Amino acid sequence: MKLTENQEMYLNLFNEFVQQEVAPRIKELDEVDEYPIWMRDRMAELGFTRLVAPEEYGGFGESMTTLLMLIIEASKYNNNLASILNCSNNANKLLSFANQEQIDRFLPMIVDEGKFMGMAYTEPSGGSDSRAISAVLDGDEWVINGTKSFISYRCAVGSWQVSAKTVDPETGKEGISVFLVAADAPGITYGAHYKKFGWCGSDTGDIYFKNCRVPKWSLCGQLNKGLRISLGTLDGARLVIAARAVGYAKGAYEKALDYATQRIAFGKPLSDFQVLQHYIADMYSSIQVGEGYLMYLASLLDNGESIAKGASIAKLFCTEEAQKICEKAMQLCGGMGLLKDFGLSRYYEDARVLTIGEGTSEIQKNIIFKSIMADR
């Protein structure tokens, strides 16, 4: 892909930051399960949290293609680095549904400070069904009660998109609504973070809402029609997940290729053995196909076209292939691939997470099949 002048500038600035400030702390980032606030603050200072936000709202107005290109590069180094880059896309998500009060209150947190607009949808007993948590209108305030589970980046957000069961006071009709709630709102508490496989430092755990009172303007869009809000932001989110998968796959592939060309066995480099040459060819081919399709979809999204089916295809293909590529890379490197200090196992762990987040692979297959039948 031929880069634009702006893309080259952003990529050079990003790589300079990574080499000077991130690379020396990679071991710490892979082992200490804490969100790197220092990295977030520095990236905000460099302007990366403004990347794709509209210029009229303080952003740089760059394309989704540029963002995904940088996320792929970032994922080769660290999961949280890639996540912070995606912060600027939160501004576009917010602007797609927000009222003026929400924009005034929460947009500066994203573009100026690099704080996420997090998604608090998943619940302990119902997945993302969102019927266990409720919001009741009391005068000019909504009162939210319930628990959200498996929520990531809790210490990194400025606001939460919270889905909740609501009842229309006029018709008595029940539905799901979405609210935008400040992360430090009274009535919100956070449980201990989970000790989990992959995504070190992502601070994943439960959020508790106990008589959490928020202004009436916190409602996003129309009452009982919150599904439109949540589904409307998933296409871009799935492309981001696919980009992270491509980045993990590239990182694993490059490390395995370097090892194969340097490691001598039976008097010659591993890369001279045909079976390992096939491993390398398979890994490279899958990366090229996934990245090519991803960038094609990004160009469609930049042109305002719908990519709903394509986003699910990219998410499914790139995440599943990344897992296979990381496994092949570990197999190629043998015992070295199992060593934490070697740095290869991190790619495998992080790639495994992606087949579940933003809709499992099975959910993507359901979406793709329904889309195929609808197009007949």
Sequence and secondary structure as in RCSB ss.txt:
>XXXX:A:sequence
MKLTENQEMYLNLFNEFVQQEVAPRIKELDEVDEYPIWMRDRMAELGFTRLVAPEEYGGFGESMTTLLMLIIEAS
KYNNNLASILNCSNNANKLLSFANQEQIDRFLPMIVDEGKFMGMAYTEPSGGSDSRAISAVLDGDEWVINGTKSF
ISYRCAVGSWQVSAKTVDPETGKEGISVFLVAADAPGITYGAHYKKFGWCGSDTGDIYFKNCRVPKWSLCGQLNK
GLRISLGTLDGARLVIAARAVGYAKGAYEKALDYATQRIAFGKPLSDFQVLQHYIADMYSSIQVGEGYLMYLASL
LDNGESIAKGASIAKLFCTEEAQKICEKAMQLCGGMGLLKDFGLSRYYEDARVLTIGEGTSEIQKNIIFKSIMAD
R
>XXXX:A:secstr
    HHHHHHHHHHHHHIIIIIGGGHHHHHH  S  HHHHHHHHHHTGGGTTS GGGTS    HHHHHHHHHHHH
TT HHHHHHHTHHHHHHHHHTT  HHHHHHHHHHHHTT  EEEEE  BTTTBT   SSEEEEETTEEEEEEEEEE
E  GGGEEEEEEEEEEE TTT  EEEEEEEEETT TTEEE      SS TT   EEEEEEEEEEEGGGEESSTTB
HHHHHHHTHHHHHHHHHHHHHHHHHHHHHHHHHHHHH EETTEEGGGSHHHHHHHHHHHHHHHHHHHHHHHHHHH
HHTT   HHHHHHHHHHHHHHHHHHHHHHHHHHGGGGG GGGT HHHHHHHHHHTTTTS HHHHHHHHHHHHHHH
 
